[in-house]
């Protein structure tokens, strides 16, 4: 579990990360989730959602 304390006023301690080679399918997952009852009801308390592309990555040590 990634510790992300104090992300919002209600101190939500999580984030949702979507990882994949193509952005469109990942964005589609988030849009599909928004239409579910649970997500629609709690969307203000979920997240943040990150869908993006890595511009640079360290080769590691």
C-alpha positions, 0 to 999 in steps of 0.5 A: 500500500502506498502511503499518501496521507492528507490528499484531501480535506477528509484525509483520503490515504489512497490513490488509484493508478492505472498502468498500461502501454496505451492510454485510451483503454485505461481512460475508458476503464475510469469512464466505465467506473463512473457509471457504476452505482458505487463509483457514482455515489462515492466518486468525490471520495475516490482518487485521485486517478492518474492516467498518463504516460511516463516521459522519463524513467530512471534506469535504476542503480 
